[in-house]
Amino acid sequence: MNEELLKKLEQRVNRRSFLKGSALAAAAIVGASATRIAYAQEPQNETKPKDDKSPDAKENDKDKGKDKDQAANASDDPTKQTKLDANGREFRECPQCGFNMYRQDRTWTCENCGYSYVE
């Protein structure tokens, strides 16, 4: 009886079929994760309501809003105040260690402790 079972198992699972099956399983897993990543990177389609204002009026409103936001942020938190160093570069005070933070694109990074945040 044991010999019969061993023969059947040998017929079903040999080295070649095992490797072929595991390769197909690995390809399925990689394909599924790649598809998930591709869908996560697609931009979302958002419909914005139409404004009746002219483009110039919109720009003025945006500028006013930015000024108000910057003034509110600067007065609320001293670490959000942008200052100039001796070289003319903008810097802020790090909330973690108090050292200087410099901006690269939209990210402020502390040169001492590495603390960073996106503006």
PyMOL commands that set and color helices and strands:
alter all, ss='L'
color gray80, all
select helices_A, chain A and resi 2-12+15-40+55-76+78-80
alter helices_A, ss='H'
color red, helices_A
select strands_A, chain A and resi 83-84+90-93+100-104+107-110+116-118
alter strands_A, ss='S'
color yellow, strands_A
deselect
rebuild
show_as cartoon
